[in-house]
Amino acid sequence: MGERYLIDTSAYSYYITKRLVEGPYIFFEQVIREESILSVITRMELLSWIPGNKAIEETVQNIVDSSIVLPLSEPIIQQTIKLRRHYKGLKLPDAIIAATAMVNKLTLLSTNDVDFQRISTLKYQSLSN
C-alpha cells in the first residue's frame, strides 16, 4: 500500500459497528491488515467505549493489543498547542490525534470530516463515502 495511516476512533467505531459501505470497508480492512497505528487518545477512547458489551469489549481489546499505539511526546504536545490556537473550537482529543498524525508523517484515516478537513496541513483521508 505504501501510505501509512493513523486510524481515528471514528474509523474503528464505524468498522466495528458495520457502518462503512463496501468500498471504504474493503479499503479499511486492507489498511489494518498491513498496520494498525493508533494515538494514545484513540486507545483510551476505544477501551472506554460501550462497557458491558462483552463481544465489542473483546474486539476492541484485540484491536488495541495488535496495534502500534503512539504515545504523547513533546513534539506532539507543541503541535497540539499550535492547532488549538489556530483552529478555534477544535476539541483537545481531536487536536492531539491530528498532531500525532502530523508529527509522525501519517495520513489520518477517519469519518470525522467536519473537524479534520479544516486543518489544511493535515494529510487526511475520509471513510465517509
C-alpha positions in Angstrom: 0.0 0.0 0.0 2.9 2.4 0.7 0.9 5.1 2.6 0.9 4.8 6.4 -2.2 5.7 8.3 -3.1 6.9 11.8 -6.6 5.4 12.5 -9.0 7.6 14.3 -11.6 6.3 16.8 -14.5 7.0 14.5 -13.0 4.8 11.8 -12.8 1.8 14.1 -16.2 2.6 15.5 -17.8 2.6 12.0 -15.8 -0.6 11.2 -16.8 -2.5 14.4 -20.5 -1.5 14.1 -20.5 -2.3 10.3 -21.5 1.3 9.3 -18.9 1.5 6.5 -20.1 1.0 3.0 -18.4 -1.7 0.8 -15.6 0.4 -0.8 -14.4 2.1 2.4 -14.9 -1.2 4.3 -12.6 -3.1 1.9 -10.0 -0.3 1.9 -10.1 -0.1 5.8 -9.5 -3.9 6.0 -6.5 -3.6 3.7 -5.1 -0.8 5.9 -5.4 -2.7 9.2 -4.1 -5.9 7.7 -0.9 -4.1 6.9 -0.5 -2.0 10.0 -2.9 -0.5 12.6 -1.5 2.6 14.2 -3.4 4.5 16.9 -2.8 7.6 19.0 -2.9 7.1 22.8 -6.2 9.1 22.6 -7.8 6.6 20.3 -6.6 3.8 22.6 -8.3 5.4 25.5 -11.5 6.2 23.6 -11.8 2.7 22.2 -11.1 1.0 25.6 -13.8 3.1 27.3 -16.4 2.5 24.6 -19.6 0.6 25.3 -18.8 -1.0 28.6 -20.9 -4.0 29.3 -21.0 -5.4 25.7 -18.5 -8.3 26.1 -18.3 -9.0 22.4 -17.4 -5.5 21.5 -15.1 -5.2 24.5 -13.2 -8.3 23.3 -13.0 -7.0 19.7 -11.7 -3.6 20.9 -9.1 -5.2 23.2 -7.9 -7.3 20.3 -7.6 -4.2 18.1 -5.6 -2.3 20.7 -3.4 -5.3 21.5 -2.5 -5.7 17.8 -1.9 -2.0 17.1 1.0 0.3 17.4 0.0 2.9 19.9 1.9 6.2 19.6 2.3 8.0 23.0 2.3 11.7 23.6 5.6 13.3 23.0 6.9 16.9 23.3 6.6 17.5 19.5 3.0 16.2 19.6 2.2 18.5 22.5 3.7 21.5 20.8 1.8 20.7 17.5 -1.4 20.3 19.5 -1.0 23.7 21.1 -0.5 25.3 17.6 -3.5 23.5 16.2 -5.7 24.6 19.1 -4.6 28.2 18.8 -5.2 28.3 15.1 -8.4 26.3 14.8 -10.8 27.7 17.3 -13.3 25.1 18.6 -11.1 22.2 17.8 -11.5 19.7 20.7 -8.4 18.7 22.6 -8.7 15.0 21.7 -9.1 15.7 18.0 -6.2 18.2 18.1 -3.9 15.5 19.8 -4.9 12.9 17.2 -4.3 15.4 14.3 -1.0 16.4 15.8 0.1 12.8 16.3 -0.6 12.1 12.6 1.3 15.3 11.5 4.4 14.8 13.7 4.7 11.1 12.6 4.0 12.0 8.9 1.0 9.7 8.8 -2.3 10.2 6.9 -5.2 10.4 9.3 -8.0 7.9 8.4 -11.3 8.9 9.9 -15.0 9.5 9.4 -14.8 12.8 11.4 -14.8 15.0 8.3 -16.0 18.3 9.9 -13.3 18.6 12.5 -10.3 17.3 10.5 -10.9 18.5 6.9 -10.4 22.2 8.0 -6.8 21.5 9.1 -5.0 22.4 5.9 -1.7 21.0 6.9 -3.1 17.6 7.9 -2.9 14.7 5.5 -6.5 13.3 5.8 -8.5 10.5 4.2 -12.2 10.1 4.8 -14.0 6.8 5.1 -17.4 8.5 5.0 -18.2 7.7 1.3 
